[in-house]
Amino acid sequence: MTIYLNDVIYSNGRMGPETDDIQLINENQTRKKLIDPDLKKMGWLLKYIKEEVNSIKSDFKNKNFVLFDGNIEKNIDRFIDYVLLDEDYSVLAIIESKRFSLNEDKGRIQARTYSKDIEAQHNRKIPIFLTNGRIWRFIDENGIERKVSGPFSQEDLKRRSDLYGQRRDPRTVKTNPRIIDRSRNFQIVRQLSEHFSHGHRKALLQMATGTGKTRVAMAIIDLLINANMIRNVLFIADRIPLVNQAKNNGFQEFFKEPVADLREGFSSSGRLYVSTIQTLMNGYPKKLFERFSPGFFDLIVFDEAHRSIYDKNNLINEYFDAIKIGLTATPRERETKNTYVLFECEHDIPTVEYSYDEAVQDGVLVTYNAEIIDTKILSLGIKGGELTKELKDQLRRQEENPDTSEYPGSQFDKVFMDDKTNELIIREFMSLCYKSDEGKPCKSIFFCASQRHAEYMKTIFGKLFPNLSNDVQVITSNKDRAEDEVKRFQLQSEPRIALSVGMLDTGVDIPEVCNLVFVKPVFSYIRFWQMVGRGTRNLGACKHPDWLPLRDKKDFKIFDFKIGGHSNIKYHEFKVSKERAPQKDVIIKIFENRVELLKKKLDENQRELISGKIMEPIESLDKDSFIVREKLPIIYEIQTNSFNLERYVDALKKEISPMMILNEGTNANVSSFILNTEKLFSHVLDKDFAKIEKIKRYVWEMARNIIRKENLSEIKNNKEKIMKVLQDDFWNGLTFDDVEFIIRELAPLMKYYEPNPRKIIQIDAPDLVLSREKFVKEIKEDLKLKEFLEKNPYIMKIKSGEGITSSELKQLEAQLTELRPEMTIENIQKYQKKDFVVFLGEIIGLTNDNNPRQLIELKFDEFIIKNNNYNSKQLEFLEVLKKVFADRKYIELSDMAELPLSAERPLDYFQMADLKSIVAKCDAIKVC
């Protein structure tokens, strides 16, 4: 079926009456049928849209517009396709349009000419849209051009125009010290402000868990707001705890404006917004995010929510034209290629990087030491034939045959539970964990395998250590008042031990945590390091030192119980593969499996069936979607050649399949059933009877599950069809039509499927520790810094005892900050609370009991004050200068004109030549 003009506009994305072929429409039709509806969708009223405006003869300053009347004065008149006006009829933007089949880029030169015509009268820059009705491009007031999903609303263009008129260079705006207080984080915000000042609109922050990603995000938001670069901000995460953290510990703590939480309902009246990806994707055919104009947000922060082109959140990224910042804890070498492309990072290097190793070296985080514990049951499992008579009887009472039963260690909590193993885990923990002064375990998190497992552990804790009954608490989302329990664990001494499933993995800051216990395998690199991050906070972050071991925190412990031989520590410390991108959506997999069938040898009926199953979801796509609109030419070509889809296998997979997520979703069980059952098409063609048998068993299991719900009329009315599929005869000589029968008749009923309660075998076989392996996290040295400290001539002079002068120290600082920008004299003394000379001595391995400030002051007295006939006023000034010099380690002549020295009015008491001489003498003083 061909796409027709009216299909696109008048049927809300569905097929309609056949009119002009969309590929052949002219520019005027493109405007009326494509561009005008886009403007209407964004709320534009006709009185604020002027078409065919003469850019030469119009008086834009006085808002008198000369429109095209059929007459053109050659070589003089120029006509703007659209002028978009503010409510006071001043110009907000112009649109240069081309017909649908032309490249939208064709109008660039014309549009720039028109904008200059207006700017000559308006005395301000005019933004430009270029479009062919299918693709939109935007050139902002700074001349920065990018693709956008459509025109902006009047309100958004007005806001952006106001911001542009008031904009300040972000490099001149101070970072709010109430939001961040670490020198490295100040440097990160500085790097970002410089990055955005150069016109970049995307940035990726790779910061280890615990280094303050959320606070840095809040600080850069605050800075950009104060620079009048942004006003409307959206913070997106894919997990509820991360959204809550941004809302409660970010926006609400550091900003006065109310926060609009889109999880609570749509709002467009605020400035600060938070949401999950899932919330923004709600709605059909119009998603919640599409209720905003593409220009509504000035800044979007993605917190670990930016992964893949196949992710639904990529639609959000493409829809909004905003400055975009990605936050990730994933190290550079583990991050996916898609992430670097998304945030326009050159050479796969994040815009800003602050690794766990660097943070430990800086004293911002603490490292861990781990106990990797191997137990007999968790590693080797249980073999029924090797059990005692009592344990065999325990199996028989559960209708299990001990002679044939085997339970691998990897099936712990999935197939079997062993309380003796749980007892061993708890005893090992209590024996080796960090404890506070009163003998209780320090704050500890057990990452349990399931809710059931957490409950088991609590019961066994109570049996083995009844004195800790108030100190052990199950904290999972299934428990009542779970959020209250999290806060109690954060803020109160009791409980000390949290038995958690998911709730405490991320987004919860409990600095006093000193013990982490893994009793389940974790395969996601991101999730594992988020969990480890629960323990990495340093002593300075802890508000309750009495909960710590010896009231100190130099490191924390990880207990890594190997499940089926899997060690989380070893898997993630030594694994070299990158973090896997998220799996494709099931609906995409279904579509791509159908496309793959086109490569096989199909008869006419089979080809017709598969082609129909491919074309149906294509024709269901909402043609009003900005994503679909861009793909209309290839959709048109495929539809007009639907009888020969084999030619379009690559296009179907690369261009069309990602759009399947735009179609209305179905029940997850229905989609999963279709995905698995449609594999039969391929197996029938290949005559792979073993695989057919495997799927047959799957279909039977699902069918038997739903047929038990005969009380439901839909199941009762289809019982005969279900029973037909449950007959062996149905599967003999299975055909494409038979497979389609299963999908057509049974798939819709799978919404009633409910998994059978999983039977867990209880078997309390004795367990013992096979091995304990200590693992101490090695912090990688900064090799470049190490080489610098070994070879730098100034450092060598300090080590030799020769010392360096003030001017040499200034040069050393400049060289050092090229490697580590945060290592300025000011930063070290302000944030590490130590004299820079002491700091230098520490990093090069020298110790000196003398107070460097006192030594500098003594040398200042010797070289400058003594043997000079200064009057009392001059000496008063020199005393102030001495303190400043001892603090800063160097002085420049320009410092005399700045506080605190300018307050002493040095030029009232010294000639300029005298001041220059004093500065020169300071430069010669050896400060190290």
MISEMAR-977380 format. One line per 10 residues: number of its first residue (from 1); for each residue x, y, z of C-alpha. Coordinates in steps of 0.25 Angstrom, whole numbers. Example, Ala and Ser with C-alpha at 12.3 -4.5 7.8 and 13.67 -1.06 7.14 Angstrom:
2
1 = 49:-18:31  55:-4:29
% end
This chain:
928
1 = 0:0:0  5:14:-4  6:25:6  -3:37:2  -3:51:6  -16:50:13  -11:38:21  0:46:27  -9:58:31  -24:55:33
11 = -24:41:38  -15:43:51  -5:34:45  -14:23:39  -17:20:25  -27:28:18  -33:32:4  -23:31:-7  -19:45:-13  -6:51:-17
21 = 6:43:-16  14:49:-4  27:48:-12  22:57:-23  16:68:-15  21:82:-18  26:92:-8  12:99:-6  6:85:-3  17:82:7
31 = 14:94:15  -1:92:15  -1:77:18  12:75:26  18:88:32  5:95:36  0:84:44  13:83:51  12:97:55  -2:95:59
41 = 2:83:68  12:92:75  0:102:79  3:113:68  -8:122:65  -10:127:51  -9:142:55  5:139:60  10:132:47  13:141:35
51 = 15:134:21  22:140:9  28:152:16  36:162:8  49:163:16  53:175:8  41:184:9  35:179:22  37:189:34  41:178:45
61 = 44:188:55  30:194:55  24:181:52  18:185:38  19:172:29  19:173:14  13:160:9  14:154:-5  3:159:-14  6:153:-27
71 = 16:164:-31  31:163:-30  41:174:-32  52:166:-39  66:166:-32  60:174:-20  49:166:-13  52:154:-5  41:146:2  42:138:15
81 = 33:125:15  29:127:30  32:137:40  28:133:54  24:144:63  23:147:78  10:152:85  15:166:82  18:163:68  33:163:69
91 = 40:153:61  44:140:68  49:131:57  48:129:42  45:116:34  51:113:20  43:101:14  46:92:2  37:82:-4  36:68:2
101 = 45:61:-8  57:72:-7  68:72:4  64:82:15  78:87:14  75:94:1  69:106:7  81:110:16  87:121:8  74:127:6
111 = 70:126:20  83:133:25  80:144:16  66:146:21  71:146:35  81:157:33  71:165:26  62:165:39  75:166:48  78:179:41
121 = 66:185:47  64:177:59  78:178:64  78:164:69  80:150:64  68:142:58  68:127:59  65:119:46  57:106:44  60:98:31
131 = 50:87:27  44:79:16  33:75:25  40:62:28  53:66:34  55:79:42  68:86:45  70:98:54  81:109:54  81:116:67
141 = 85:131:70  100:126:72  100:120:58  100:106:64  93:96:55  86:83:58  75:74:54  62:75:62  50:67:63  40:79:59
151 = 37:93:61  37:99:75  25:106:82  24:121:83  26:120:98  39:113:96  45:122:85  41:134:94  48:128:106  61:124:98
161 = 61:138:92  61:144:105  72:135:110  80:138:98  79:153:101  83:152:116  93:141:114  107:142:121  120:134:118  118:122:128
171 = 133:123:131  131:136:138  120:130:147  124:125:161  121:110:165  112:110:177  121:105:189  108:101:196  106:90:186  120:84:185
181 = 132:85:194  142:76:188  153:82:179  152:72:168  137:74:167  140:89:166  150:86:155  139:77:148  129:88:148  140:97:142
191 = 143:88:131  128:86:128  126:101:128  138:103:118  133:92:109  119:98:108  125:112:106  131:107:93  118:104:87  117:89:91
201 = 103:84:94  106:70:99  115:65:110  118:51:117  122:51:132  129:38:136  130:38:151  132:27:160  120:23:169  121:32:182
211 = 129:43:176  117:53:175  111:51:161  98:57:166  104:68:173  112:72:161  100:71:152  93:81:162  105:90:162  106:91:147
221 = 91:93:146  92:104:156  103:110:149  96:110:135  84:116:141  92:127:147  99:129:133  85:130:127  88:119:117  76:110:122
231 = 63:111:130  55:98:128  63:85:133  59:71:132  66:60:141  64:46:135  68:32:141  64:18:138  62:14:153  53:20:163
241 = 64:22:174  72:30:165  61:39:162  57:40:176  72:44:179  72:55:169  59:60:174  61:60:189  76:61:191  78:70:178
251 = 67:79:174  59:81:187  72:83:195  79:93:186  68:100:178  56:109:183  47:105:171  37:94:173  40:81:166  31:75:156
261 = 31:60:157  25:55:144  23:41:151  11:49:158  5:54:145  8:63:134  12:77:136  18:88:128  17:100:138  30:97:145
271 = 45:99:143  51:87:149  46:73:145  49:59:149  44:46:142  47:32:139  49:27:125  37:18:127  28:30:131  32:38:119
281 = 29:27:109  15:25:115  3:27:105  -1:23:92  -1:28:81  4:40:87  15:38:98  16:47:110  29:53:105  22:58:92
291 = 13:66:100  24:76:102  30:84:90  43:79:85  49:92:90  43:92:104  55:87:112  68:95:111  76:84:119  74:69:120
301 = 82:61:130  82:46:127  86:38:139  91:24:134  79:25:124  86:27:111  90:13:106  85:8:93  79:12:79  69:1:82
311 = 65:7:95  52:15:96  60:26:103  67:29:91  54:34:85  54:44:97  68:48:93  65:50:79  52:58:81  57:69:90
321 = 66:80:86  74:83:99  88:83:105  90:68:109  99:63:120  100:48:122  104:43:136  111:29:137  119:21:147  124:12:136
331 = 139:13:133  143:18:120  148:4:115  135:-3:119  125:8:113  118:4:100  122:11:87  107:16:86  109:25:98  121:32:92
341 = 114:34:79  102:39:86  110:50:94  119:53:83  132:49:90  144:49:82  153:36:82  143:29:92  148:38:103  138:44:113
351 = 137:59:114  140:58:129  146:46:135  148:43:150  151:28:153  150:20:166  165:19:166  167:34:165  156:36:176  163:27:186
361 = 177:33:183  170:47:186  164:42:199  150:44:194  146:29:194  152:17:202  156:4:196  151:-10:200  157:-23:204  149:-35:200
371 = 147:-49:205  144:-59:194  138:-70:201  135:-84:195  126:-94:202  123:-108:199  108:-106:196  109:-93:189  120:-98:179  118:-113:178
381 = 103:-114:181  95:-126:186  95:-140:181  83:-148:187  90:-161:186  101:-156:196  92:-151:207  89:-157:220  77:-165:223  70:-154:230
391 = 73:-144:219  68:-154:208  55:-155:216  54:-140:216  54:-141:201  44:-152:200  34:-144:209  35:-133:198  32:-144:187  46:-144:182
401 = 54:-156:179  68:-155:186  74:-166:177  72:-157:165  72:-143:170  84:-134:168  84:-119:171  95:-111:166  101:-100:175  96:-89:164
411 = 82:-93:167  83:-89:182  70:-81:185  64:-84:171  62:-99:173  67:-102:187  69:-96:200  79:-100:211  78:-94:224  91:-100:229
421 = 98:-92:217  90:-79:222  96:-82:236  110:-83:231  109:-70:223  104:-63:236  115:-69:245  126:-66:234  120:-51:234  120:-50:249
431 = 134:-55:250  140:-46:240  132:-34:239  136:-20:244  129:-17:257  128:-4:265  133:-2:279  121:-8:286  123:-21:278  112:-20:268
441 = 114:-21:253  116:-8:247  105:-4:237  104:-16:227  96:-19:215  93:-33:210  90:-34:196  80:-46:196  75:-54:185  61:-52:187
451 = 50:-47:197  49:-62:202  64:-63:204  64:-50:212  53:-55:221  61:-68:223  73:-60:227  66:-52:237  60:-64:244  73:-71:245
461 = 80:-58:250  69:-58:261  72:-73:264  88:-71:264  89:-57:270  76:-54:278  83:-42:284  83:-35:270  68:-37:267  66:-22:267
471 = 79:-20:258  74:-29:246  63:-24:237  58:-28:223  58:-16:214  51:-19:201  40:-13:192  31:-24:196  31:-19:211  21:-9:216
481 = 27:5:219  40:1:212  44:15:210  43:18:224  52:5:227  62:11:218  62:24:225  63:17:239  75:9:234  81:22:229
491 = 79:31:241  78:22:253  88:12:260  78:1:259  77:-7:250  91:-10:247  89:-21:237  80:-19:225  75:-31:217  72:-25:204
501 = 67:-29:190  68:-17:180  65:-6:190  79:-3:194  86:-5:181  87:9:177  82:23:180  83:22:195  95:29:202  99:22:215
511 = 113:26:217  115:18:230  113:4:223  126:-4:225  121:-18:221  115:-23:208  111:-37:207  108:-43:193  99:-56:194  95:-55:179
521 = 102:-54:166  102:-41:159  105:-40:144  103:-26:141  116:-18:142  108:-5:145  99:-11:155  111:-18:163  119:-5:164  107:2:168
531 = 105:-8:179  120:-7:183  118:8:184  109:6:196  122:4:204  132:14:197  129:27:205  140:32:214  141:36:228  138:51:225
541 = 125:47:220  121:39:232  112:46:242  112:35:253  127:31:255  122:23:267  116:13:257  130:11:251  141:1:254  150:9:264
551 = 142:21:260  150:21:247  148:17:233  160:14:224  153:3:216  141:-6:216  139:-21:214  133:-29:204  128:-44:206  127:-50:193
561 = 120:-64:194  123:-72:181  110:-77:176  112:-89:166  127:-85:165  123:-70:161  131:-60:169  126:-46:167  139:-39:170  147:-48:160
571 = 136:-47:150  136:-32:150  151:-28:154  157:-37:143  146:-37:132  151:-30:120  138:-29:112  130:-16:111  117:-14:118  106:-20:109
581 = 96:-11:103  82:-14:107  74:-25:100  65:-21:89  51:-20:92  43:-32:89  34:-26:79  47:-22:71  52:-37:72  38:-42:67
591 = 39:-33:55  54:-36:52  51:-51:53  40:-49:42  50:-42:33  60:-53:35  50:-62:29  51:-55:16  65:-60:14  59:-75:13
601 = 53:-82:2  38:-79:3  26:-84:-6  16:-74:-10  6:-76:2  18:-75:12  23:-63:6  10:-56:6  7:-60:21  21:-55:25
611 = 20:-42:17  7:-39:23  12:-41:37  24:-31:33  15:-21:27  4:-20:37  12:-14:48  19:-4:38  5:1:34  1:2:48
621 = 12:12:51  8:26:55  11:34:42  10:47:51  22:43:59  35:51:57  43:38:56  33:31:46  32:44:38  47:44:35
631 = 46:30:30  34:32:21  42:31:7  47:17:11  34:13:17  27:17:4  37:10:-5  35:-3:4  20:-2:3  20:0:-12
641 = 29:-13:-13  22:-21:-3  22:-33:-12  37:-33:-13  41:-31:1  54:-39:0  61:-27:-7  59:-19:6  64:-29:17  75:-19:21
651 = 66:-7:21  55:-14:29  65:-18:40  73:-5:40  63:6:37  49:0:41  51:-10:52  55:1:63  42:8:60  34:-4:65
661 = 35:1:79  26:12:75  14:3:72  4:0:83  10:-10:93  4:-23:97  4:-31:109  18:-36:112  13:-51:113  6:-49:99
671 = 19:-43:93  28:-54:99  18:-65:94  18:-59:80  34:-58:79  36:-72:84  25:-79:75  28:-71:62  42:-78:63  34:-90:58
681 = 33:-84:44  48:-86:43  48:-99:49  37:-104:40  45:-100:28  58:-106:33  51:-119:37  57:-118:51  48:-127:58  56:-126:71
691 = 54:-111:72  40:-113:68  38:-123:80  44:-113:89  35:-101:85  23:-111:86  26:-114:100  27:-99:103  13:-97:96  7:-108:104
701 = 12:-103:117  6:-89:114  -7:-95:109  -9:-104:121  -7:-92:130  -17:-84:124  -28:-95:121  -29:-96:136  -36:-83:137  -49:-88:130
711 = -57:-78:139  -52:-67:130  -62:-66:118  -51:-63:108  -44:-76:112  -57:-84:112  -61:-79:98  -47:-83:93  -45:-97:100  -47:-105:88
721 = -36:-98:80  -27:-99:92  -30:-114:93  -27:-115:78  -13:-110:80  -11:-119:92  -13:-132:83  -1:-139:77  -8:-140:64  -8:-125:62
731 = 7:-125:62  9:-136:52  13:-130:39  13:-116:45  10:-105:34  12:-90:34  -4:-89:35  -3:-98:47  7:-89:54  -1:-76:50
741 = -13:-83:56  -6:-85:69  -2:-70:69  -15:-65:65  -24:-73:74  -15:-75:86  -6:-63:87  -17:-53:91  -21:-62:103  -7:-62:109
751 = -10:-49:116  -17:-59:126  -4:-67:128  1:-67:142  14:-75:146  12:-87:154  17:-85:168  32:-89:168  35:-101:177  47:-99:186
761 = 53:-112:191  57:-110:206  69:-119:209  78:-115:221  91:-122:217  103:-119:226  112:-109:219  126:-105:221  136:-94:216  145:-100:205
771 = 154:-88:203  155:-73:207  163:-64:197  166:-50:201  165:-40:190  171:-26:193  166:-16:183  179:-10:176  178:4:173  185:7:159
781 = 196:17:160  195:30:152  207:27:143  208:40:137  208:47:151  218:37:156  227:40:144  226:55:146  230:54:161  242:46:157
791 = 247:55:146  242:69:148  254:78:150  248:86:161  243:73:169  258:68:168  263:81:174  253:79:185  258:65:188  272:69:187
801 = 270:79:198  274:91:189  260:96:190  252:105:180  248:119:180  235:125:179  235:128:164  240:113:162  228:108:171  218:116:162
811 = 224:109:150  223:96:157  209:98:160  206:101:145  213:89:141  206:80:151  192:85:148  194:81:133  193:67:138  184:68:150
821 = 176:81:149  171:81:163  185:81:169  186:97:170  192:103:183  178:109:186  171:96:184  180:88:193  180:98:204  165:101:203
831 = 160:87:202  170:78:207  173:87:219  188:86:218  200:95:213  204:93:199  218:91:203  214:79:213  205:73:201  217:74:192
841 = 226:67:202  215:56:204  214:52:189  229:52:187  232:44:200  238:55:208  235:58:223  238:71:230  234:74:244  236:89:242
851 = 224:98:239  226:103:225  218:116:227  227:120:239  240:117:231  235:125:219  231:137:229  245:136:235  252:137:221  243:148:217
861 = 247:156:230  262:153:227  262:157:212  252:168:212  249:174:225  263:174:232  273:184:229  263:193:222  259:206:228  244:205:227
871 = 234:214:234  223:209:243  212:209:232  221:202:222  224:191:232  209:190:235  207:187:220  219:177:219  213:169:231  200:167:223
881 = 208:164:211  217:154:218  204:146:223  198:146:209  212:142:203  213:131:213  199:126:209  200:127:194  215:124:193  216:135:182
891 = 213:149:179  211:157:167  211:172:165  196:172:160  193:166:174  195:180:180  182:185:173  174:173:179  169:170:192  174:168:203
901 = 186:176:199  179:187:192  171:190:205  185:194:211  187:204:200  202:201:197  204:212:187  201:222:198  214:217:205  223:212:194
911 = 228:216:180  224:207:169  239:203:167  240:199:182  228:190:180  234:184:168  247:182:176  239:175:188  232:166:178  246:162:172
921 = 251:159:185  239:150:188  241:142:175  256:139:180  251:134:194  253:119:194  239:114:199  242:99:198
% end
